[in-house]
């Protein structure tokens, strides 16, 4: 028995030593990223619509077109090496490269593109509108031959909008042969879910990384695809650790437990200043932080009350105190960096004017209301700042702090009164923000806040088919003026994203949005 115990102990010691040695040796080939991933719901390109999910889909899948790291104005060739459009502007033909392969070893073909897009428009999940807004149906998609795809739209659209959408995460191409073997019949999809259940936690892509493991509420592991046709990663593995608290991310990058601390806030950045072994990478984000107001009933239905709320907010305090200056006030749904952005500010804090508007609306004595907010910094702090500001004009706010899995479904079901939220573009064109914020028919932000304005919806629809860029931008700006006066939002700021990066990390290009996050460029010394 003693010999057996000794043998087991020795074997355990050998195993432990070999694992430790492997970790130590391989650490330079493993990139560890700490970020808030509590919003991660699915890794299926047809379903993923939250920040972390879209960012990971970008690593695993390729698209017909894509934006290269650091260049976000016009999409470039990816799986499609060339394309053309018919004279009537409705039919687009894409020629695929012939050397692209999926992680399974299967070649990427026109049939895979057709299948991928058919999944999106058939499943009709959250991000499907990015394709269906062009009138794409299963019948719109044809494989003319092995490497030629034809997509017919229901009418002419501005080319910049359509091509930018083909570079979005929902347009990722999946391996149709692999996915077809994992179709499941569900209550929602009695004829088969086209792999929706399986792809939630598995992958069938051709991208620079292969999904190895998703341990919910812990980490996601992706491994390098050494056979990628163009963008072979410079590290062998990426581990994305779920660290929802920015302070924890700061401490872990400072100790070297992680290599990149994603999205640090001013307090954390200040604490890291002068630290050995790391630096702060910065990039202006295209995310917009805002308060959403459900205008369906009660005091919030009154335009003057909504204006009073806008005048009550301490924008400077939010930017300088909560965000530590790492943000910029914004009064438009088009972020800086997109065509059509304007730096005009419509509202600054004016409590006297806010109180006057409250009296005119018949609510001089104030009222009580609830505000929902997520649990990720800085949303709780922003909600508290809004609570304090609104109290000064008689509005007593009860804050409901919810996890993402509770917050967003409630918002999408129009069950909120007010919400502290943020919005990130779905693709790199002003239309991606103009439509959700101003067109209720898109069933997104305007609809969620029950703001059914046919005038702004018509302006956005007209802009979507306007081929003249100057005229198109003017339509967006006209809609924005209406939204700023009458709409259901309090636009707060556009953040400056800040990342803590260890000095031995090379080639990290800070992205403005998760959809443009690329890790194949990163290596470690």
C-alpha positions as CSV (number, residue, x, y, z in Angstrom):
1,X,0.0,0.0,0.0
2,X,2.9,2.4,0.9
3,X,4.5,1.7,-2.5
4,X,1.1,2.4,-4.2
5,X,0.7,5.7,-2.3
6,X,4.3,6.7,-3.1
7,X,3.8,5.9,-6.8
8,X,0.6,7.9,-7.0
9,X,2.2,10.8,-5.2
10,X,5.2,10.7,-7.6
11,X,2.9,10.5,-10.6
12,X,0.9,13.4,-9.4
13,X,4.1,15.4,-8.9
14,X,5.3,14.6,-12.4
15,X,1.9,15.6,-14.0
16,X,1.9,18.8,-12.0
17,X,5.4,19.6,-13.0
18,X,4.7,18.9,-16.7
19,X,1.6,21.1,-16.7
20,X,3.5,23.9,-15.0
21,X,6.3,23.6,-17.4
22,X,4.0,23.6,-20.4
23,X,2.2,26.7,-19.1
24,X,5.5,28.5,-18.5
25,X,6.9,27.6,-21.8
26,X,3.7,28.3,-23.7
27,X,2.8,31.6,-22.0
28,X,4.6,33.7,-24.6
29,X,2.3,32.0,-27.2
30,X,-0.8,32.6,-25.2
31,X,-2.5,36.0,-25.2
32,X,-4.8,36.5,-22.1
33,X,-7.4,39.2,-22.4
34,X,-9.5,40.4,-19.5
35,X,-12.8,41.9,-20.3
36,X,-16.5,42.2,-19.3
37,X,-18.2,39.3,-21.1
38,X,-21.4,39.0,-18.9
39,X,-23.4,40.0,-22.0
40,X,-22.2,36.9,-23.9
41,X,-25.3,35.0,-25.0
42,X,-24.3,33.1,-28.2
43,X,-21.4,32.6,-30.6
44,X,-23.6,32.0,-33.6
45,X,-23.2,34.8,-36.2
46,X,-26.9,34.6,-37.0
47,X,-27.7,35.4,-33.3
48,X,-24.8,37.1,-31.6
49,X,-25.6,40.8,-31.2
50,X,-24.1,41.7,-27.9
51,X,-20.6,43.3,-27.6
52,X,-18.6,40.4,-26.5
53,X,-20.4,37.9,-28.8
54,X,-19.8,39.9,-31.9
55,X,-16.2,40.5,-31.0
56,X,-15.5,36.8,-30.7
57,X,-17.4,35.9,-33.9
58,X,-15.1,38.3,-35.7
59,X,-12.1,36.2,-34.7
60,X,-13.7,32.8,-35.7
61,X,-15.4,33.6,-39.0
62,X,-14.6,35.3,-42.3
63,X,-17.0,37.5,-44.4
64,X,-17.2,38.5,-48.0
65,X,-15.7,41.9,-47.2
66,X,-14.0,43.2,-44.1
67,X,-12.3,46.2,-42.5
68,X,-8.6,45.7,-42.0
69,X,-7.2,46.6,-38.5
70,X,-6.8,50.4,-38.2
71,X,-8.7,51.3,-41.4
72,X,-12.4,51.6,-41.0
73,X,-13.7,53.9,-43.8
74,X,-14.3,51.5,-46.7
75,X,-14.5,47.6,-46.5
76,X,-12.0,45.6,-48.5
77,X,-11.9,42.2,-50.2
78,X,-11.9,39.2,-47.9
79,X,-13.6,35.9,-49.0
80,X,-14.8,37.9,-52.0
81,X,-11.9,39.0,-54.2
82,X,-14.0,41.1,-56.5
83,X,-17.6,42.2,-57.1
84,X,-19.8,44.2,-59.5
85,X,-23.3,45.6,-59.5
86,X,-25.9,45.6,-62.3
87,X,-27.0,48.8,-64.0
88,X,-30.2,48.9,-62.0
89,X,-28.3,48.7,-58.8
90,X,-30.2,45.7,-57.5
91,X,-28.1,42.6,-58.4
92,X,-24.6,42.2,-56.9
93,X,-22.2,39.5,-58.1
94,X,-19.3,38.4,-55.9
95,X,-16.3,36.2,-57.0
96,X,-14.9,34.2,-54.2
97,X,-11.2,33.4,-53.6
98,X,-10.4,29.8,-54.3
99,X,-7.9,29.1,-51.5
100,X,-10.1,29.7,-48.5
101,X,-10.9,26.7,-46.3
102,X,-13.0,26.2,-43.2
103,X,-11.5,24.8,-39.9
104,X,-12.9,21.4,-40.9
105,X,-10.8,21.4,-44.1
106,X,-13.8,21.9,-46.3
107,X,-13.4,24.6,-49.0
108,X,-15.3,27.8,-48.8
109,X,-17.8,27.8,-51.7
110,X,-20.7,29.8,-53.0
111,X,-23.1,27.3,-51.6
112,X,-21.7,28.1,-48.1
113,X,-22.3,31.8,-48.6
114,X,-25.9,31.1,-49.8
115,X,-26.6,28.8,-46.9
116,X,-25.1,31.3,-44.3
117,X,-27.3,34.2,-45.6
118,X,-30.3,31.9,-45.8
119,X,-29.8,31.0,-42.2
120,X,-29.9,34.6,-41.2
121,X,-33.0,35.6,-43.1
122,X,-34.8,32.4,-42.1
123,X,-34.0,32.4,-38.4
124,X,-34.9,36.1,-38.1
125,X,-32.9,36.6,-34.9
126,X,-31.8,40.0,-33.5
127,X,-29.1,40.9,-36.1
128,X,-31.0,39.6,-39.2
129,X,-32.2,43.1,-40.1
130,X,-28.7,43.9,-41.2
131,X,-29.4,41.7,-44.3
132,X,-33.2,41.7,-44.5
133,X,-33.3,45.5,-44.6
134,X,-32.2,45.1,-48.3
135,X,-35.2,42.8,-49.0
136,X,-33.0,39.7,-49.1
137,X,-34.9,36.5,-48.9
138,X,-33.8,32.9,-49.5
139,X,-34.9,33.4,-53.2
140,X,-32.6,36.4,-53.5
141,X,-29.5,34.2,-53.1
142,X,-27.9,32.1,-55.9
143,X,-24.7,30.2,-56.3
144,X,-23.9,30.7,-60.0
145,X,-21.0,28.3,-59.8
146,X,-18.6,27.0,-57.1
147,X,-17.0,30.4,-56.5
148,X,-19.6,32.9,-57.7
149,X,-22.5,34.3,-55.6
150,X,-25.3,36.5,-56.8
151,X,-27.4,38.5,-54.4
152,X,-30.5,40.3,-55.7
153,X,-31.9,43.2,-53.6
154,X,-35.5,44.4,-53.7
155,X,-34.4,47.8,-54.9
156,X,-31.4,50.0,-55.4
157,X,-29.5,50.9,-52.2
158,X,-26.6,53.1,-51.5
159,X,-23.6,50.9,-52.3
160,X,-21.7,52.1,-49.3
161,X,-24.4,50.8,-46.9
162,X,-24.8,47.4,-48.6
163,X,-21.1,46.7,-48.8
164,X,-20.5,47.8,-45.2
165,X,-23.3,45.4,-44.1
166,X,-21.5,42.5,-45.8
167,X,-18.6,43.3,-43.5
168,X,-20.7,43.0,-40.4
169,X,-20.6,40.0,-38.1
170,X,-24.0,38.6,-39.1
171,X,-22.7,38.2,-42.7
172,X,-20.1,35.7,-41.5
173,X,-19.9,32.6,-43.6
174,X,-20.4,29.2,-41.9
175,X,-19.5,25.7,-43.0
176,X,-22.8,24.5,-44.4
177,X,-21.7,20.8,-44.4
178,X,-20.7,20.9,-40.7
179,X,-23.7,22.9,-39.6
180,X,-26.2,20.7,-41.5
181,X,-25.1,17.7,-39.3
182,X,-26.1,19.6,-36.2
183,X,-29.6,20.8,-37.0
184,X,-32.1,20.2,-34.1
185,X,-35.9,20.3,-34.1
186,X,-37.1,22.7,-31.3
187,X,-40.5,24.1,-30.3
188,X,-39.6,27.4,-32.0
189,X,-38.2,25.6,-35.1
190,X,-40.1,22.4,-35.5
191,X,-38.6,21.8,-39.0
192,X,-35.1,22.3,-37.7
193,X,-33.1,25.2,-36.2
194,X,-30.4,25.2,-38.9
195,X,-27.8,24.6,-36.3
196,X,-28.8,27.5,-34.1
197,X,-28.6,25.5,-30.8
198,X,-25.3,23.9,-31.6
199,X,-23.6,27.0,-33.0
200,X,-24.4,28.9,-29.8
201,X,-21.4,27.2,-28.1
202,X,-19.6,25.7,-31.1
203,X,-18.1,27.0,-34.3
204,X,-17.9,26.2,-38.0
205,X,-15.9,29.1,-39.4
206,X,-12.9,29.8,-41.6
207,X,-11.5,32.7,-39.6
208,X,-8.1,33.2,-38.0
209,X,-9.1,31.5,-34.8
210,X,-10.9,28.3,-33.9
211,X,-13.3,28.1,-30.9
212,X,-11.8,25.7,-28.4
213,X,-13.9,26.2,-25.3
214,X,-16.6,28.5,-23.9
215,X,-16.8,28.1,-20.1
216,X,-19.8,30.3,-19.2
217,X,-19.1,33.0,-16.7
218,X,-15.4,32.1,-16.8
219,X,-13.5,32.2,-20.1
220,X,-13.5,31.7,-23.8
221,X,-10.5,30.0,-25.5
222,X,-9.8,30.3,-29.2
223,X,-6.8,28.7,-30.9
224,X,-4.9,29.9,-33.9
225,X,-5.8,28.7,-37.3
226,X,-2.4,28.0,-38.8
227,X,-3.9,27.3,-42.2
228,X,-5.8,30.6,-42.7
229,X,-5.5,31.9,-46.2
230,X,-4.3,35.3,-45.2
231,X,-4.3,36.2,-41.6
232,X,-2.4,33.6,-39.6
233,X,-2.3,34.6,-35.9
234,X,1.0,35.3,-34.3
235,X,0.0,33.7,-31.0
236,X,-1.1,30.1,-30.7
237,X,-4.0,30.7,-28.3
238,X,-6.1,33.5,-26.9
239,X,-7.9,33.2,-23.6
240,X,-10.6,35.8,-23.0
241,X,-11.3,35.9,-19.2
242,X,-14.6,37.2,-17.9
243,X,-13.6,40.1,-15.6
244,X,-16.6,42.4,-15.3
245,X,-15.1,44.8,-12.8
246,X,-12.7,47.4,-14.4
247,X,-10.8,47.5,-11.1
248,X,-10.2,43.8,-11.2
249,X,-9.0,44.1,-14.8
250,X,-6.6,46.8,-13.8
251,X,-5.1,44.8,-10.9
252,X,-4.7,41.7,-13.1
253,X,-2.9,43.5,-15.9
254,X,-0.7,45.2,-13.4
255,X,0.3,41.9,-11.9
256,X,0.8,40.3,-15.3
257,X,-2.0,37.8,-14.9
258,X,-3.5,39.1,-18.1
259,X,-1.9,40.7,-21.1
260,X,-4.6,43.2,-22.1
261,X,-7.1,44.8,-19.8
262,X,-10.1,45.7,-22.0
263,X,-11.9,49.0,-21.5
264,X,-10.4,50.6,-18.5
265,X,-11.9,53.7,-16.9
266,X,-10.2,56.9,-15.8
267,X,-9.6,55.8,-12.2
268,X,-8.0,52.6,-13.4
269,X,-5.9,54.5,-16.0
270,X,-4.7,57.0,-13.3
271,X,-3.7,54.1,-11.0
272,X,-1.6,52.6,-13.8
273,X,0.2,55.7,-14.7
274,X,3.9,55.2,-14.2
275,X,3.6,51.4,-13.7
276,X,6.5,49.4,-15.0
277,X,5.8,46.9,-17.8
278,X,2.7,48.3,-19.3
279,X,1.2,51.1,-21.3
280,X,-2.2,52.6,-22.1
281,X,-3.6,52.2,-25.6
282,X,-6.3,54.6,-26.6
283,X,-8.8,54.9,-29.4
284,X,-12.0,56.9,-29.8
285,X,-14.9,54.5,-29.7
286,X,-18.1,54.7,-31.8
287,X,-20.3,53.6,-28.9
288,X,-22.9,56.1,-27.8
289,X,-24.1,56.2,-24.1
290,X,-27.6,57.4,-23.7
291,X,-30.8,57.3,-21.6
292,X,-33.8,55.7,-23.2
293,X,-37.2,57.0,-22.3
294,X,-40.4,54.9,-22.8
295,X,-42.9,57.5,-24.2
296,X,-45.9,55.3,-24.1
297,X,-47.6,56.6,-21.0
298,X,-47.5,58.9,-17.9
299,X,-45.3,62.0,-17.6
300,X,-42.7,60.6,-20.0
301,X,-45.3,60.8,-22.8
302,X,-45.0,64.6,-22.6
303,X,-42.4,66.2,-24.9
304,X,-41.7,69.0,-22.4
305,X,-41.0,66.5,-19.6
306,X,-38.4,64.7,-21.9
307,X,-36.8,68.1,-22.6
308,X,-36.7,68.9,-18.9
309,X,-34.9,65.7,-18.3
310,X,-32.3,66.6,-20.9
311,X,-31.8,70.0,-19.4
312,X,-31.4,68.5,-15.9
313,X,-28.5,66.2,-16.7
314,X,-25.0,67.4,-15.6
315,X,-23.2,66.4,-18.8
316,X,-19.9,68.1,-17.8
317,X,-20.0,66.3,-14.4
318,X,-20.5,62.9,-16.2
319,X,-17.7,63.5,-18.7
320,X,-15.2,64.9,-16.2
321,X,-16.0,63.2,-13.0
322,X,-17.4,59.8,-13.9
323,X,-15.5,59.3,-17.1
324,X,-12.4,61.3,-16.0
325,X,-12.4,63.2,-19.3
326,X,-12.2,60.0,-21.3
327,X,-15.4,60.9,-23.2
328,X,-16.9,63.6,-25.3
329,X,-20.5,64.9,-25.0
330,X,-22.5,64.2,-28.1
331,X,-25.9,65.4,-29.4
332,X,-26.3,63.2,-32.4
333,X,-26.9,59.6,-33.2
334,X,-24.0,59.6,-35.6
335,X,-20.7,59.1,-33.7
336,X,-17.5,61.0,-34.5
337,X,-15.6,59.1,-37.2
338,X,-18.7,58.5,-39.3
339,X,-19.9,60.7,-42.2
340,X,-22.5,63.1,-41.0
341,X,-21.2,63.6,-37.5
342,X,-21.7,67.1,-36.1
343,X,-20.3,68.5,-32.9
344,X,-23.3,70.8,-32.3
345,X,-24.5,70.5,-28.6
346,X,-28.2,70.8,-28.1
347,X,-28.4,70.5,-24.3
348,X,-26.3,71.6,-21.4
349,X,-27.4,71.5,-17.8
350,X,-30.0,74.3,-17.1
351,X,-32.0,73.5,-14.0
352,X,-34.1,76.7,-14.2
353,X,-35.2,75.9,-17.7
354,X,-35.8,72.3,-16.7
355,X,-38.1,73.3,-13.8
356,X,-39.9,75.7,-16.0
357,X,-40.6,73.0,-18.6
358,X,-41.9,70.7,-15.8
359,X,-44.4,73.3,-14.6
360,X,-45.5,73.9,-18.2
361,X,-46.2,70.2,-18.5
362,X,-48.2,70.2,-15.3
363,X,-45.6,68.3,-13.2
364,X,-44.2,71.1,-11.2
365,X,-44.4,68.9,-8.0
366,X,-42.5,66.2,-9.8
367,X,-43.2,62.5,-10.0
368,X,-41.7,59.1,-9.3
369,X,-40.1,56.9,-12.0
370,X,-37.9,53.8,-12.4
371,X,-34.6,53.6,-14.3
372,X,-33.1,50.2,-15.3
373,X,-29.3,49.9,-15.6
374,X,-26.8,47.2,-16.2
375,X,-24.2,46.0,-13.6
376,X,-21.1,46.9,-15.7
377,X,-19.2,50.1,-14.9
378,X,-19.9,52.9,-15.7
379,X,-23.6,52.3,-16.1
380,X,-24.5,52.1,-12.4
381,X,-22.5,55.3,-11.8
382,X,-24.2,57.0,-14.7
383,X,-27.6,56.0,-13.3
384,X,-26.7,57.4,-9.9
385,X,-25.6,60.7,-11.5
386,X,-28.9,60.9,-13.5
387,X,-30.8,60.1,-10.3
388,X,-29.1,63.0,-8.4
389,X,-29.7,65.4,-11.3
390,X,-33.3,64.6,-11.8
391,X,-34.0,64.9,-8.1
392,X,-33.2,68.6,-8.4
393,X,-36.3,69.1,-10.7
394,X,-38.6,67.0,-8.6
395,X,-38.2,63.6,-10.4
396,X,-37.6,60.8,-7.8
397,X,-35.8,58.0,-9.6
398,X,-35.7,54.4,-8.3
399,X,-32.7,52.5,-9.8
400,X,-33.1,48.9,-10.8
401,X,-29.6,47.3,-11.4
402,X,-29.9,44.2,-13.5
403,X,-27.5,41.7,-15.1
404,X,-27.4,41.8,-18.9
405,X,-29.5,38.7,-19.3
406,X,-32.3,40.5,-17.5
407,X,-31.8,44.0,-18.7
408,X,-31.8,43.6,-22.5
409,X,-34.8,41.3,-22.8
410,X,-36.8,43.7,-20.6
411,X,-35.7,46.6,-22.9
412,X,-36.6,44.7,-26.1
413,X,-40.0,43.9,-24.6
414,X,-40.7,47.7,-24.0
415,X,-41.1,46.9,-20.3
416,X,-38.9,49.7,-19.0
417,X,-39.7,53.3,-18.0
418,X,-36.2,54.7,-18.4
419,X,-33.0,52.9,-19.1
420,X,-29.3,53.7,-19.0
421,X,-27.9,52.1,-22.1
422,X,-25.3,52.2,-24.8
423,X,-25.4,51.5,-28.5
424,X,-22.6,50.3,-30.8
425,X,-22.8,50.4,-34.6
426,X,-23.6,47.3,-36.5
427,X,-21.6,48.3,-39.5
428,X,-19.4,51.3,-40.5
429,X,-21.9,53.7,-42.0
430,X,-24.1,56.4,-40.5
431,X,-27.2,54.4,-41.5
432,X,-26.4,51.8,-38.8
433,X,-27.2,54.4,-36.1
434,X,-29.7,56.5,-37.9
435,X,-32.1,53.6,-38.5
436,X,-32.3,52.2,-35.0
437,X,-32.5,55.6,-33.3
438,X,-34.9,57.2,-35.7
439,X,-36.9,54.6,-37.6
440,X,-39.4,52.7,-35.5
441,X,-40.2,50.3,-38.3
442,X,-36.8,48.7,-37.8
443,X,-38.1,47.4,-34.4
444,X,-34.9,48.6,-32.6
445,X,-34.2,51.5,-30.3
446,X,-37.0,53.9,-31.4
447,X,-39.5,51.0,-31.3
448,X,-38.2,49.8,-27.9
449,X,-38.9,53.3,-26.5
450,X,-42.4,53.3,-28.2
451,X,-41.4,56.3,-30.2
452,X,-43.4,55.9,-33.4
453,X,-42.5,59.0,-35.5
454,X,-43.4,58.4,-39.2
455,X,-41.6,61.6,-40.3
456,X,-38.2,60.5,-39.0
457,X,-38.8,56.9,-40.3
458,X,-39.5,58.3,-43.8
459,X,-36.3,60.4,-43.7
460,X,-34.2,57.4,-42.8
461,X,-35.9,55.2,-45.4
462,X,-35.3,57.8,-48.1
463,X,-31.6,58.2,-47.0
464,X,-31.1,54.4,-47.4
465,X,-31.7,54.5,-51.1
466,X,-30.1,57.9,-51.9
467,X,-27.1,57.4,-54.1
468,X,-25.9,61.0,-53.7
469,X,-23.7,61.0,-50.5
470,X,-24.3,64.7,-49.7
471,X,-28.0,64.4,-50.0
472,X,-28.0,61.2,-47.9
473,X,-26.1,62.8,-45.1
474,X,-28.4,65.8,-45.1
475,X,-31.4,63.5,-44.5
476,X,-29.8,61.9,-41.5
477,X,-29.0,65.3,-40.0
478,X,-32.6,66.5,-40.6
479,X,-33.9,63.4,-38.7
480,X,-31.4,64.0,-35.9
481,X,-32.7,67.6,-35.4
482,X,-36.2,66.2,-34.8
483,X,-34.9,63.5,-32.5
484,X,-33.0,66.0,-30.4
485,X,-36.2,68.1,-29.9
486,X,-38.9,65.5,-29.6
487,X,-37.3,62.1,-29.3
488,X,-37.0,59.5,-26.5
489,X,-33.3,59.8,-25.7
490,X,-30.9,61.7,-23.6
491,X,-27.6,61.5,-25.5
492,X,-24.7,61.5,-23.1
493,X,-21.3,60.9,-24.6
494,X,-19.0,59.0,-26.9
495,X,-16.2,57.3,-24.9
496,X,-12.5,57.2,-25.4
497,X,-11.7,53.5,-25.1
498,X,-8.6,52.8,-23.0
499,X,-6.8,49.5,-22.7
500,X,-4.1,48.4,-20.3
501,X,-1.4,46.6,-22.4
502,X,1.7,44.8,-21.2
503,X,4.8,46.0,-22.8
504,X,5.7,42.6,-24.3
505,X,2.5,42.7,-26.3
506,X,3.2,43.8,-29.9
507,X,0.8,44.6,-32.8
508,X,-2.4,45.3,-30.8
509,X,-4.6,47.7,-32.7
510,X,-7.3,49.2,-30.4
511,X,-10.6,48.9,-32.2
512,X,-13.4,51.5,-32.1
513,X,-16.1,48.7,-31.9
514,X,-16.1,45.1,-31.0
515,X,-17.1,44.2,-34.6
516,X,-13.7,45.6,-35.7
517,X,-11.7,43.8,-33.1
518,X,-8.9,41.8,-34.7
519,X,-6.4,39.7,-32.7
520,X,-4.4,38.0,-35.5
521,X,-2.0,40.9,-35.5
522,X,-0.9,40.5,-31.9
523,X,2.3,38.8,-30.8
524,X,4.3,38.7,-27.5
525,X,8.0,39.2,-27.0
